[in-house]
Amino acid sequence: MRAPEFLGADAGPTKLATVTDSSRTSMPPLLAAALISFGLGLLAIVVMFLVLLLSDTPPGLWLYLSAMLCPFGFLLGLVHALRSGRRVRR
């Protein structure tokens, strides 16, 4: 009596699925810009709170302006979602 074979042991050569460039979809540039600016804006907000907690000086103007990247990234993401949405067929 032979031992049971598990999940194709000795089943012969197996073919691995490879990802080609044609089947891979790239991220749209508007979405990439939205994600990057939103992330940088969130990072600026966190740094702003850290500066307020750890020092006696107020954050610089550059930090306040870079925190405005967060709502700008949100608006870019919203524009991307509205532009890439599918229309309803009638």
PyMOL Python script that loads the backbone (N, CA, C, O; Angstrom):
from pymol import cmd

cmd.read_pdbstr("""\
ATOM      1  N   MET A   1       0.844  -1.162   0.000  1.00  0.00           N
ATOM      2  CA  MET A   1       0.000   0.000   0.000  1.00  0.00           C
ATOM      3  C   MET A   1       0.898   1.236   0.000  1.00  0.00           C
ATOM      4  O   MET A   1       1.856   1.318   0.768  1.00  0.00           O
ATOM      5  N   ARG A   2       0.570   2.217  -0.889  1.00  0.00           N
ATOM      6  CA  ARG A   2       1.370   3.429  -0.998  1.00  0.00           C
ATOM      7  C   ARG A   2       0.815   4.513  -0.087  1.00  0.00           C
ATOM      8  O   ARG A   2      -0.369   4.529   0.248  1.00  0.00           O
ATOM      9  N   ALA A   3       1.699   5.409   0.300  1.00  0.00           N
ATOM     10  CA  ALA A   3       1.285   6.566   1.096  1.00  0.00           C
ATOM     11  C   ALA A   3       0.521   7.538   0.190  1.00  0.00           C
ATOM     12  O   ALA A   3       0.838   7.654  -0.994  1.00  0.00           O
ATOM     13  N   PRO A   4      -0.453   8.217   0.719  1.00  0.00           N
ATOM     14  CA  PRO A   4      -1.216   9.153  -0.111  1.00  0.00           C
ATOM     15  C   PRO A   4      -0.336  10.316  -0.572  1.00  0.00           C
ATOM     16  O   PRO A   4       0.560  10.759   0.147  1.00  0.00           O
ATOM     17  N   GLU A   5      -0.609  10.798  -1.783  1.00  0.00           N
ATOM     18  CA  GLU A   5       0.121  11.929  -2.317  1.00  0.00           C
ATOM     19  C   GLU A   5      -0.677  13.198  -2.047  1.00  0.00           C
ATOM     20  O   GLU A   5      -1.873  13.274  -2.330  1.00  0.00           O
ATOM     21  N   PHE A   6       0.001  14.177  -1.503  1.00  0.00           N
ATOM     22  CA  PHE A   6      -0.663  15.415  -1.125  1.00  0.00           C
ATOM     23  C   PHE A   6      -0.392  16.517  -2.140  1.00  0.00           C
ATOM     24  O   PHE A   6       0.760  16.798  -2.470  1.00  0.00           O
ATOM     25  N   LEU A   7      -1.432  17.120  -2.617  1.00  0.00           N
ATOM     26  CA  LEU A   7      -1.389  18.309  -3.454  1.00  0.00           C
ATOM     27  C   LEU A   7      -0.392  18.212  -4.599  1.00  0.00           C
ATOM     28  O   LEU A   7       0.418  19.116  -4.806  1.00  0.00           O
ATOM     29  N   GLY A   8      -0.454  17.148  -5.314  1.00  0.00           N
ATOM     30  CA  GLY A   8       0.311  17.052  -6.538  1.00  0.00           C
ATOM     31  C   GLY A   8       1.756  16.646  -6.366  1.00  0.00           C
ATOM     32  O   GLY A   8       2.566  16.911  -7.255  1.00  0.00           O
ATOM     33  N   ALA A   9       2.110  16.025  -5.279  1.00  0.00           N
ATOM     34  CA  ALA A   9       3.469  15.527  -5.153  1.00  0.00           C
ATOM     35  C   ALA A   9       3.658  14.439  -6.195  1.00  0.00           C
ATOM     36  O   ALA A   9       2.827  13.536  -6.290  1.00  0.00           O
ATOM     37  N   ASP A  10       4.685  14.496  -6.948  1.00  0.00           N
ATOM     38  CA  ASP A  10       4.975  13.582  -8.052  1.00  0.00           C
ATOM     39  C   ASP A  10       3.907  13.654  -9.147  1.00  0.00           C
ATOM     40  O   ASP A  10       3.675  12.675  -9.857  1.00  0.00           O
ATOM     41  N   ALA A  11       3.282  14.772  -9.275  1.00  0.00           N
ATOM     42  CA  ALA A  11       2.252  14.916 -10.301  1.00  0.00           C
ATOM     43  C   ALA A  11       2.842  15.428 -11.607  1.00  0.00           C
ATOM     44  O   ALA A  11       2.109  15.652 -12.570  1.00  0.00           O
ATOM     45  N   GLY A  12       4.119  15.610 -11.650  1.00  0.00           N
ATOM     46  CA  GLY A  12       4.748  16.105 -12.865  1.00  0.00           C
ATOM     47  C   GLY A  12       5.059  17.586 -12.745  1.00  0.00           C
ATOM     48  O   GLY A  12       4.826  18.210 -11.710  1.00  0.00           O
ATOM     49  N   PRO A  13       5.587  18.125 -13.820  1.00  0.00           N
ATOM     50  CA  PRO A  13       5.955  19.548 -13.761  1.00  0.00           C
ATOM     51  C   PRO A  13       4.712  20.433 -13.668  1.00  0.00           C
ATOM     52  O   PRO A  13       3.702  20.187 -14.328  1.00  0.00           O
ATOM     53  N   THR A  14       4.812  21.448 -12.848  1.00  0.00           N
ATOM     54  CA  THR A  14       3.700  22.376 -12.693  1.00  0.00           C
ATOM     55  C   THR A  14       4.039  23.668 -13.415  1.00  0.00           C
ATOM     56  O   THR A  14       5.199  24.072 -13.487  1.00  0.00           O
ATOM     57  N   LYS A  15       3.025  24.299 -13.939  1.00  0.00           N
ATOM     58  CA  LYS A  15       3.208  25.563 -14.627  1.00  0.00           C
ATOM     59  C   LYS A  15       2.823  26.695 -13.678  1.00  0.00           C
ATOM     60  O   LYS A  15       1.745  26.687 -13.085  1.00  0.00           O
ATOM     61  N   LEU A  16       3.707  27.647 -13.548  1.00  0.00           N
ATOM     62  CA  LEU A  16       3.437  28.793 -12.706  1.00  0.00           C
ATOM     63  C   LEU A  16       2.868  29.914 -13.565  1.00  0.00           C
ATOM     64  O   LEU A  16       3.339  30.180 -14.671  1.00  0.00           O
ATOM     65  N   ALA A  17       1.867  30.546 -13.038  1.00  0.00           N
ATOM     66  CA  ALA A  17       1.279  31.673 -13.769  1.00  0.00           C
ATOM     67  C   ALA A  17       2.197  32.873 -13.614  1.00  0.00           C
ATOM     68  O   ALA A  17       2.596  33.223 -12.503  1.00  0.00           O
ATOM     69  N   THR A  18       2.525  33.490 -14.716  1.00  0.00           N
ATOM     70  CA  THR A  18       3.374  34.671 -14.676  1.00  0.00           C
ATOM     71  C   THR A  18       2.558  35.887 -15.047  1.00  0.00           C
ATOM     72  O   THR A  18       1.646  35.818 -15.871  1.00  0.00           O
ATOM     73  N   VAL A  19       2.895  36.994 -14.432  1.00  0.00           N
ATOM     74  CA  VAL A  19       2.210  38.241 -14.707  1.00  0.00           C
ATOM     75  C   VAL A  19       2.994  38.966 -15.783  1.00  0.00           C
ATOM     76  O   VAL A  19       4.187  39.230 -15.631  1.00  0.00           O
ATOM     77  N   THR A  20       2.326  39.277 -16.850  1.00  0.00           N
ATOM     78  CA  THR A  20       2.970  40.018 -17.920  1.00  0.00           C
ATOM     79  C   THR A  20       2.596  41.488 -17.831  1.00  0.00           C
ATOM     80  O   THR A  20       1.651  41.860 -17.136  1.00  0.00           O
ATOM     81  N   ASP A  21       3.334  42.303 -18.531  1.00  0.00           N
ATOM     82  CA  ASP A  21       3.055  43.732 -18.498  1.00  0.00           C
ATOM     83  C   ASP A  21       1.707  44.070 -19.100  1.00  0.00           C
ATOM     84  O   ASP A  21       1.087  45.058 -18.705  1.00  0.00           O
ATOM     85  N   SER A  22       1.241  43.271 -20.048  1.00  0.00           N
ATOM     86  CA  SER A  22      -0.030  43.581 -20.686  1.00  0.00           C
ATOM     87  C   SER A  22      -1.211  43.318 -19.758  1.00  0.00           C
ATOM     88  O   SER A  22      -2.247  43.971 -19.886  1.00  0.00           O
ATOM     89  N   SER A  23      -1.075  42.373 -18.825  1.00  0.00           N
ATOM     90  CA  SER A  23      -2.191  42.086 -17.928  1.00  0.00           C
ATOM     91  C   SER A  23      -2.156  42.935 -16.667  1.00  0.00           C
ATOM     92  O   SER A  23      -3.133  42.964 -15.918  1.00  0.00           O
ATOM     93  N   ARG A  24      -1.068  43.617 -16.422  1.00  0.00           N
ATOM     94  CA  ARG A  24      -0.940  44.456 -15.230  1.00  0.00           C
ATOM     95  C   ARG A  24      -1.481  45.841 -15.555  1.00  0.00           C
ATOM     96  O   ARG A  24      -1.120  46.428 -16.575  1.00  0.00           O
ATOM     97  N   THR A  25      -2.333  46.355 -14.704  1.00  0.00           N
ATOM     98  CA  THR A  25      -2.866  47.690 -14.932  1.00  0.00           C
ATOM     99  C   THR A  25      -2.078  48.684 -14.099  1.00  0.00           C
ATOM    100  O   THR A  25      -1.762  48.424 -12.938  1.00  0.00           O
ATOM    101  N   SER A  26      -1.767  49.803 -14.689  1.00  0.00           N
ATOM    102  CA  SER A  26      -1.013  50.815 -13.966  1.00  0.00           C
ATOM    103  C   SER A  26      -1.978  51.771 -13.278  1.00  0.00           C
ATOM    104  O   SER A  26      -3.140  51.894 -13.665  1.00  0.00           O
ATOM    105  N   MET A  27      -1.476  52.439 -12.259  1.00  0.00           N
ATOM    106  CA  MET A  27      -2.292  53.381 -11.511  1.00  0.00           C
ATOM    107  C   MET A  27      -2.427  54.671 -12.331  1.00  0.00           C
ATOM    108  O   MET A  27      -1.434  55.187 -12.844  1.00  0.00           O
ATOM    109  N   PRO A  28      -3.636  55.182 -12.450  1.00  0.00           N
ATOM    110  CA  PRO A  28      -3.815  56.438 -13.188  1.00  0.00           C
ATOM    111  C   PRO A  28      -3.042  57.579 -12.523  1.00  0.00           C
ATOM    112  O   PRO A  28      -2.954  57.627 -11.296  1.00  0.00           O
ATOM    113  N   PRO A  29      -2.486  58.486 -13.307  1.00  0.00           N
ATOM    114  CA  PRO A  29      -1.679  59.573 -12.734  1.00  0.00           C
ATOM    115  C   PRO A  29      -2.461  60.473 -11.781  1.00  0.00           C
ATOM    116  O   PRO A  29      -1.903  60.959 -10.797  1.00  0.00           O
ATOM    117  N   LEU A  30      -3.736  60.700 -12.057  1.00  0.00           N
ATOM    118  CA  LEU A  30      -4.528  61.547 -11.165  1.00  0.00           C
ATOM    119  C   LEU A  30      -4.723  60.883  -9.804  1.00  0.00           C
ATOM    120  O   LEU A  30      -4.693  61.557  -8.775  1.00  0.00           O
ATOM    121  N   LEU A  31      -4.918  59.588  -9.796  1.00  0.00           N
ATOM    122  CA  LEU A  31      -5.061  58.865  -8.533  1.00  0.00           C
ATOM    123  C   LEU A  31      -3.747  58.840  -7.772  1.00  0.00           C
ATOM    124  O   LEU A  31      -3.739  58.985  -6.550  1.00  0.00           O
ATOM    125  N   ALA A  32      -2.645  58.659  -8.468  1.00  0.00           N
ATOM    126  CA  ALA A  32      -1.334  58.671  -7.810  1.00  0.00           C
ATOM    127  C   ALA A  32      -1.060  60.033  -7.186  1.00  0.00           C
ATOM    128  O   ALA A  32      -0.568  60.112  -6.060  1.00  0.00           O
ATOM    129  N   ALA A  33      -1.372  61.103  -7.907  1.00  0.00           N
ATOM    130  CA  ALA A  33      -1.174  62.451  -7.367  1.00  0.00           C
ATOM    131  C   ALA A  33      -2.059  62.683  -6.151  1.00  0.00           C
ATOM    132  O   ALA A  33      -1.636  63.315  -5.183  1.00  0.00           O
ATOM    133  N   ALA A  34      -3.287  62.175  -6.197  1.00  0.00           N
ATOM    134  CA  ALA A  34      -4.208  62.325  -5.070  1.00  0.00           C
ATOM    135  C   ALA A  34      -3.690  61.604  -3.834  1.00  0.00           C
ATOM    136  O   ALA A  34      -3.712  62.153  -2.732  1.00  0.00           O
ATOM    137  N   LEU A  35      -3.223  60.370  -4.020  1.00  0.00           N
ATOM    138  CA  LEU A  35      -2.736  59.599  -2.870  1.00  0.00           C
ATOM    139  C   LEU A  35      -1.473  60.204  -2.279  1.00  0.00           C
ATOM    140  O   LEU A  35      -1.315  60.252  -1.059  1.00  0.00           O
ATOM    141  N   ILE A  36      -0.579  60.662  -3.137  1.00  0.00           N
ATOM    142  CA  ILE A  36       0.673  61.252  -2.644  1.00  0.00           C
ATOM    143  C   ILE A  36       0.408  62.551  -1.899  1.00  0.00           C
ATOM    144  O   ILE A  36       0.945  62.758  -0.811  1.00  0.00           O
ATOM    145  N   SER A  37      -0.411  63.426  -2.467  1.00  0.00           N
ATOM    146  CA  SER A  37      -0.661  64.699  -1.794  1.00  0.00           C
ATOM    147  C   SER A  37      -1.469  64.510  -0.511  1.00  0.00           C
ATOM    148  O   SER A  37      -1.236  65.215   0.471  1.00  0.00           O
ATOM    149  N   PHE A  38      -2.405  63.581  -0.507  1.00  0.00           N
ATOM    150  CA  PHE A  38      -3.163  63.312   0.719  1.00  0.00           C
ATOM    151  C   PHE A  38      -2.248  62.766   1.814  1.00  0.00           C
ATOM    152  O   PHE A  38      -2.341  63.171   2.972  1.00  0.00           O
ATOM    153  N   GLY A  39      -1.362  61.841   1.435  1.00  0.00           N
ATOM    154  CA  GLY A  39      -0.434  61.279   2.422  1.00  0.00           C
ATOM    155  C   GLY A  39       0.540  62.315   2.958  1.00  0.00           C
ATOM    156  O   GLY A  39       0.833  62.334   4.153  1.00  0.00           O
ATOM    157  N   LEU A  40       1.044  63.179   2.081  1.00  0.00           N
ATOM    158  CA  LEU A  40       1.954  64.234   2.546  1.00  0.00           C
ATOM    159  C   LEU A  40       1.234  65.231   3.442  1.00  0.00           C
ATOM    160  O   LEU A  40       1.816  65.741   4.399  1.00  0.00           O
ATOM    161  N   GLY A  41      -0.026  65.510   3.137  1.00  0.00           N
ATOM    162  CA  GLY A  41      -0.809  66.397   3.991  1.00  0.00           C
ATOM    163  C   GLY A  41      -1.045  65.802   5.367  1.00  0.00           C
ATOM    164  O   GLY A  41      -0.963  66.506   6.373  1.00  0.00           O
ATOM    165  N   LEU A  42      -1.339  64.507   5.418  1.00  0.00           N
ATOM    166  CA  LEU A  42      -1.502  63.848   6.722  1.00  0.00           C
ATOM    167  C   LEU A  42      -0.207  63.839   7.513  1.00  0.00           C
ATOM    168  O   LEU A  42      -0.209  64.037   8.728  1.00  0.00           O
ATOM    169  N   LEU A  43       0.894  63.608   6.822  1.00  0.00           N
ATOM    170  CA  LEU A  43       2.195  63.641   7.488  1.00  0.00           C
ATOM    171  C   LEU A  43       2.485  65.029   8.044  1.00  0.00           C
ATOM    172  O   LEU A  43       3.019  65.150   9.147  1.00  0.00           O
ATOM    173  N   ALA A  44       2.145  66.070   7.308  1.00  0.00           N
ATOM    174  CA  ALA A  44       2.353  67.433   7.791  1.00  0.00           C
ATOM    175  C   ALA A  44       1.502  67.727   9.018  1.00  0.00           C
ATOM    176  O   ALA A  44       1.946  68.425   9.930  1.00  0.00           O
ATOM    177  N   ILE A  45       0.289  67.201   9.046  1.00  0.00           N
ATOM    178  CA  ILE A  45      -0.584  67.414  10.213  1.00  0.00           C
ATOM    179  C   ILE A  45      -0.006  66.725  11.441  1.00  0.00           C
ATOM    180  O   ILE A  45      -0.018  67.289  12.535  1.00  0.00           O
ATOM    181  N   VAL A  46       0.498  65.514  11.265  1.00  0.00           N
ATOM    182  CA  VAL A  46       1.108  64.799  12.396  1.00  0.00           C
ATOM    183  C   VAL A  46       2.343  65.544  12.889  1.00  0.00           C
ATOM    184  O   VAL A  46       2.537  65.701  14.094  1.00  0.00           O
ATOM    185  N   VAL A  47       3.181  66.003  11.955  1.00  0.00           N
ATOM    186  CA  VAL A  47       4.386  66.751  12.347  1.00  0.00           C
ATOM    187  C   VAL A  47       4.007  68.047  13.042  1.00  0.00           C
ATOM    188  O   VAL A  47       4.687  68.466  13.978  1.00  0.00           O
ATOM    189  N   MET A  48       2.927  68.692  12.597  1.00  0.00           N
ATOM    190  CA  MET A  48       2.481  69.925  13.235  1.00  0.00           C
ATOM    191  C   MET A  48       2.108  69.691  14.698  1.00  0.00           C
ATOM    192  O   MET A  48       2.467  70.486  15.566  1.00  0.00           O
ATOM    193  N   PHE A  49       1.392  68.608  14.970  1.00  0.00           N
ATOM    194  CA  PHE A  49       1.047  68.299  16.356  1.00  0.00           C
ATOM    195  C   PHE A  49       2.283  67.936  17.173  1.00  0.00           C
ATOM    196  O   PHE A  49       2.375  68.287  18.350  1.00  0.00           O
ATOM    197  N   LEU A  50       3.225  67.240  16.559  1.00  0.00           N
ATOM    198  CA  LEU A  50       4.452  66.907  17.282  1.00  0.00           C
ATOM    199  C   LEU A  50       5.259  68.156  17.622  1.00  0.00           C
ATOM    200  O   LEU A  50       5.824  68.255  18.711  1.00  0.00           O
ATOM    201  N   VAL A  51       5.314  69.097  16.701  1.00  0.00           N
ATOM    202  CA  VAL A  51       6.025  70.346  16.971  1.00  0.00           C
ATOM    203  C   VAL A  51       5.344  71.100  18.100  1.00  0.00           C
ATOM    204  O   VAL A  51       6.023  71.648  18.969  1.00  0.00           O
ATOM    205  N   LEU A  52       4.028  71.141  18.105  1.00  0.00           N
ATOM    206  CA  LEU A  52       3.302  71.830  19.171  1.00  0.00           C
ATOM    207  C   LEU A  52       3.501  71.159  20.526  1.00  0.00           C
ATOM    208  O   LEU A  52       3.566  71.835  21.553  1.00  0.00           O
ATOM    209  N   LEU A  53       3.600  69.828  20.529  1.00  0.00           N
ATOM    210  CA  LEU A  53       3.770  69.116  21.801  1.00  0.00           C
ATOM    211  C   LEU A  53       5.192  69.164  22.329  1.00  0.00           C
ATOM    212  O   LEU A  53       5.403  69.223  23.540  1.00  0.00           O
ATOM    213  N   LEU A  54       6.165  69.141  21.438  1.00  0.00           N
ATOM    214  CA  LEU A  54       7.549  68.972  21.861  1.00  0.00           C
ATOM    215  C   LEU A  54       8.356  70.263  21.942  1.00  0.00           C
ATOM    216  O   LEU A  54       9.466  70.254  22.473  1.00  0.00           O
ATOM    217  N   SER A  55       7.830  71.362  21.433  1.00  0.00           N
ATOM    218  CA  SER A  55       8.604  72.604  21.511  1.00  0.00           C
ATOM    219  C   SER A  55       7.697  73.757  21.898  1.00  0.00           C
ATOM    220  O   SER A  55       6.471  73.647  21.873  1.00  0.00           O
ATOM    221  N   ASP A  56       8.335  74.874  22.258  1.00  0.00           N
ATOM    222  CA  ASP A  56       7.574  76.055  22.663  1.00  0.00           C
ATOM    223  C   ASP A  56       7.303  76.992  21.494  1.00  0.00           C
ATOM    224  O   ASP A  56       6.540  77.949  21.628  1.00  0.00           O
ATOM    225  N   THR A  57       7.917  76.723  20.360  1.00  0.00           N
ATOM    226  CA  THR A  57       7.721  77.595  19.199  1.00  0.00           C
ATOM    227  C   THR A  57       6.572  77.068  18.343  1.00  0.00           C
ATOM    228  O   THR A  57       6.362  75.859  18.252  1.00  0.00           O
ATOM    229  N   PRO A  58       5.840  77.969  17.724  1.00  0.00           N
ATOM    230  CA  PRO A  58       4.754  77.516  16.837  1.00  0.00           C
ATOM    231  C   PRO A  58       5.336  76.923  15.550  1.00  0.00           C
ATOM    232  O   PRO A  58       6.456  77.257  15.164  1.00  0.00           O
ATOM    233  N   PRO A  59       4.587  76.056  14.898  1.00  0.00           N
ATOM    234  CA  PRO A  59       5.057  75.493  13.621  1.00  0.00           C
ATOM    235  C   PRO A  59       5.217  76.597  12.577  1.00  0.00           C
ATOM    236  O   PRO A  59       4.548  77.628  12.638  1.00  0.00           O
ATOM    237  N   GLY A  60       6.095  76.366  11.640  1.00  0.00           N
ATOM    238  CA  GLY A  60       6.339  77.359  10.603  1.00  0.00           C
ATOM    239  C   GLY A  60       5.214  77.423   9.587  1.00  0.00           C
ATOM    240  O   GLY A  60       4.361  76.539   9.512  1.00  0.00           O
ATOM    241  N   LEU A  61       5.236  78.488   8.815  1.00  0.00           N
ATOM    242  CA  LEU A  61       4.223  78.674   7.794  1.00  0.00           C
ATOM    243  C   LEU A  61       4.261  77.555   6.760  1.00  0.00           C
ATOM    244  O   LEU A  61       3.218  77.159   6.240  1.00  0.00           O
ATOM    245  N   TRP A  62       5.448  77.044   6.456  1.00  0.00           N
ATOM    246  CA  TRP A  62       5.589  75.967   5.476  1.00  0.00           C
ATOM    247  C   TRP A  62       4.833  74.724   5.922  1.00  0.00           C
ATOM    248  O   TRP A  62       4.322  73.971   5.093  1.00  0.00           O
ATOM    249  N   LEU A  63       4.763  74.508   7.245  1.00  0.00           N
ATOM    250  CA  LEU A  63       4.057  73.334   7.747  1.00  0.00           C
ATOM    251  C   LEU A  63       2.550  73.512   7.628  1.00  0.00           C
ATOM    252  O   LEU A  63       1.832  72.562   7.316  1.00  0.00           O
ATOM    253  N   TYR A  64       2.069  74.729   7.875  1.00  0.00           N
ATOM    254  CA  TYR A  64       0.639  74.991   7.700  1.00  0.00           C
ATOM    255  C   TYR A  64       0.239  74.858   6.231  1.00  0.00           C
ATOM    256  O   TYR A  64      -0.809  74.295   5.912  1.00  0.00           O
ATOM    257  N   LEU A  65       1.081  75.380   5.346  1.00  0.00           N
ATOM    258  CA  LEU A  65       0.773  75.299   3.916  1.00  0.00           C
ATOM    259  C   LEU A  65       0.859  73.868   3.401  1.00  0.00           C
ATOM    260  O   LEU A  65       0.064  73.472   2.548  1.00  0.00           O
ATOM    261  N   SER A  66       1.809  73.088   3.905  1.00  0.00           N
ATOM    262  CA  SER A  66       1.902  71.705   3.448  1.00  0.00           C
ATOM    263  C   SER A  66       0.768  70.843   4.008  1.00  0.00           C
ATOM    264  O   SER A  66       0.437  69.809   3.427  1.00  0.00           O
ATOM    265  N   ALA A  67       0.174  71.253   5.119  1.00  0.00           N
ATOM    266  CA  ALA A  67      -0.994  70.537   5.636  1.00  0.00           C
ATOM    267  C   ALA A  67      -2.199  70.715   4.719  1.00  0.00           C
ATOM    268  O   ALA A  67      -3.129  69.909   4.755  1.00  0.00           O
ATOM    269  N   MET A  68      -2.189  71.760   3.900  1.00  0.00           N
ATOM    270  CA  MET A  68      -3.281  71.975   2.950  1.00  0.00           C
ATOM    271  C   MET A  68      -3.237  70.980   1.797  1.00  0.00           C
ATOM    272  O   MET A  68      -4.159  70.935   0.983  1.00  0.00           O
ATOM    273  N   LEU A  69      -2.175  70.181   1.720  1.00  0.00           N
ATOM    274  CA  LEU A  69      -2.126  69.127   0.710  1.00  0.00           C
ATOM    275  C   LEU A  69      -3.152  68.026   0.982  1.00  0.00           C
ATOM    276  O   LEU A  69      -3.573  67.326   0.061  1.00  0.00           O
ATOM    277  N   CYS A  70      -3.549  67.875   2.233  1.00  0.00           N
ATOM    278  CA  CYS A  70      -4.504  66.826   2.591  1.00  0.00           C
ATOM    279  C   CYS A  70      -5.874  67.061   1.932  1.00  0.00           C
ATOM    280  O   CYS A  70      -6.368  66.161   1.253  1.00  0.00           O
ATOM    281  N   PRO A  71      -6.499  68.217   2.102  1.00  0.00           N
ATOM    282  CA  PRO A  71      -7.778  68.410   1.405  1.00  0.00           C
ATOM    283  C   PRO A  71      -7.608  68.499  -0.112  1.00  0.00           C
ATOM    284  O   PRO A  71      -8.514  68.123  -0.857  1.00  0.00           O
ATOM    285  N   PHE A  72      -6.453  68.994  -0.578  1.00  0.00           N
ATOM    286  CA  PHE A  72      -6.215  69.033  -2.018  1.00  0.00           C
ATOM    287  C   PHE A  72      -6.160  67.614  -2.591  1.00  0.00           C
ATOM    288  O   PHE A  72      -6.713  67.356  -3.659  1.00  0.00           O
ATOM    289  N   GLY A  73      -5.492  66.692  -1.882  1.00  0.00           N
ATOM    290  CA  GLY A  73      -5.443  65.299  -2.315  1.00  0.00           C
ATOM    291  C   GLY A  73      -6.806  64.652  -2.285  1.00  0.00           C
ATOM    292  O   GLY A  73      -7.130  63.833  -3.145  1.00  0.00           O
ATOM    293  N   PHE A  74      -7.617  65.016  -1.288  1.00  0.00           N
ATOM    294  CA  PHE A  74      -8.971  64.491  -1.220  1.00  0.00           C
ATOM    295  C   PHE A  74      -9.787  64.952  -2.421  1.00  0.00           C
ATOM    296  O   PHE A  74     -10.525  64.165  -3.015  1.00  0.00           O
ATOM    297  N   LEU A  75      -9.655  66.229  -2.777  1.00  0.00           N
ATOM    298  CA  LEU A  75     -10.381  66.738  -3.944  1.00  0.00           C
ATOM    299  C   LEU A  75      -9.902  66.079  -5.232  1.00  0.00           C
ATOM    300  O   LEU A  75     -10.712  65.777  -6.109  1.00  0.00           O
ATOM    301  N   LEU A  76      -8.604  65.852  -5.357  1.00  0.00           N
ATOM    302  CA  LEU A  76      -8.093  65.159  -6.539  1.00  0.00           C
ATOM    303  C   LEU A  76      -8.651  63.732  -6.618  1.00  0.00           C
ATOM    304  O   LEU A  76      -9.006  63.261  -7.699  1.00  0.00           O
ATOM    305  N   GLY A  77      -8.726  63.059  -5.488  1.00  0.00           N
ATOM    306  CA  GLY A  77      -9.298  61.715  -5.458  1.00  0.00           C
ATOM    307  C   GLY A  77     -10.772  61.717  -5.823  1.00  0.00           C
ATOM    308  O   GLY A  77     -11.257  60.808  -6.496  1.00  0.00           O
ATOM    309  N   LEU A  78     -11.469  62.732  -5.381  1.00  0.00           N
ATOM    310  CA  LEU A  78     -12.884  62.851  -5.721  1.00  0.00           C
ATOM    311  C   LEU A  78     -13.068  63.110  -7.222  1.00  0.00           C
ATOM    312  O   LEU A  78     -13.960  62.541  -7.850  1.00  0.00           O
ATOM    313  N   VAL A  79     -12.223  63.966  -7.786  1.00  0.00           N
ATOM    314  CA  VAL A  79     -12.276  64.221  -9.223  1.00  0.00           C
ATOM    315  C   VAL A  79     -11.967  62.949  -9.995  1.00  0.00           C
ATOM    316  O   VAL A  79     -12.622  62.651 -10.994  1.00  0.00           O
ATOM    317  N   HIS A  80     -10.975  62.200  -9.539  1.00  0.00           N
ATOM    318  CA  HIS A  80     -10.638  60.935 -10.209  1.00  0.00           C
ATOM    319  C   HIS A  80     -11.808  59.957 -10.152  1.00  0.00           C
ATOM    320  O   HIS A  80     -12.116  59.295 -11.143  1.00  0.00           O
ATOM    321  N   ALA A  81     -12.458  59.866  -8.996  1.00  0.00           N
ATOM    322  CA  ALA A  81     -13.576  58.930  -8.856  1.00  0.00           C
ATOM    323  C   ALA A  81     -14.737  59.328  -9.759  1.00  0.00           C
ATOM    324  O   ALA A  81     -15.391  58.467 -10.346  1.00  0.00           O
ATOM    325  N   LEU A  82     -14.993  60.613  -9.871  1.00  0.00           N
ATOM    326  CA  LEU A  82     -16.094  61.059 -10.718  1.00  0.00           C
ATOM    327  C   LEU A  82     -15.776  60.900 -12.201  1.00  0.00           C
ATOM    328  O   LEU A  82     -16.661  60.582 -12.995  1.00  0.00           O
ATOM    329  N   ARG A  83     -14.523  61.118 -12.576  1.00  0.00           N
ATOM    330  CA  ARG A  83     -14.152  60.980 -13.987  1.00  0.00           C
ATOM    331  C   ARG A  83     -14.071  59.531 -14.428  1.00  0.00           C
ATOM    332  O   ARG A  83     -14.363  59.218 -15.582  1.00  0.00           O
ATOM    333  N   SER A  84     -13.679  58.647 -13.530  1.00  0.00           N
ATOM    334  CA  SER A  84     -13.508  57.248 -13.914  1.00  0.00           C
ATOM    335  C   SER A  84     -14.754  56.406 -13.681  1.00  0.00           C
ATOM    336  O   SER A  84     -14.767  55.218 -14.000  1.00  0.00           O
ATOM    337  N   GLY A  85     -15.802  57.009 -13.127  1.00  0.00           N
ATOM    338  CA  GLY A  85     -17.045  56.276 -12.892  1.00  0.00           C
ATOM    339  C   GLY A  85     -17.719  55.883 -14.198  1.00  0.00           C
ATOM    340  O   GLY A  85     -17.544  56.542 -15.223  1.00  0.00           O
ATOM    341  N   ARG A  86     -18.476  54.826 -14.152  1.00  0.00           N
ATOM    342  CA  ARG A  86     -19.181  54.356 -15.349  1.00  0.00           C
ATOM    343  C   ARG A  86     -20.563  54.972 -15.410  1.00  0.00           C
ATOM    344  O   ARG A  86     -21.221  55.174 -14.389  1.00  0.00           O
ATOM    345  N   ARG A  87     -20.980  55.263 -16.610  1.00  0.00           N
ATOM    346  CA  ARG A  87     -22.310  55.813 -16.799  1.00  0.00           C
ATOM    347  C   ARG A  87     -23.351  54.690 -16.747  1.00  0.00           C
ATOM    348  O   ARG A  87     -23.064  53.548 -17.106  1.00  0.00           O
ATOM    349  N   VAL A  88     -24.547  55.027 -16.301  1.00  0.00           N
ATOM    350  CA  VAL A  88     -25.642  54.061 -16.224  1.00  0.00           C
ATOM    351  C   VAL A  88     -26.226  53.904 -17.622  1.00  0.00           C
ATOM    352  O   VAL A  88     -26.543  54.894 -18.280  1.00  0.00           O
ATOM    353  N   ARG A  89     -26.367  52.676 -18.070  1.00  0.00           N
ATOM    354  CA  ARG A  89     -26.976  52.418 -19.378  1.00  0.00           C
ATOM    355  C   ARG A  89     -28.486  52.368 -19.232  1.00  0.00           C
ATOM    356  O   ARG A  89     -29.019  51.857 -18.247  1.00  0.00           O
ATOM    357  N   ARG A  90     -29.165  52.912 -20.239  1.00  0.00           N
ATOM    358  CA  ARG A  90     -30.628  52.894 -20.215  1.00  0.00           C
ATOM    359  C   ARG A  90     -31.148  52.011 -21.320  1.00  0.00           C
ATOM    360  O   ARG A  90     -32.360  51.861 -21.472  1.00  0.00           O
TER     361      ARG A  90
END
""", "prot")
cmd.dss("prot")
cmd.show_as("cartoon", "prot")
cmd.util.cbc("prot")
cmd.orient("prot")
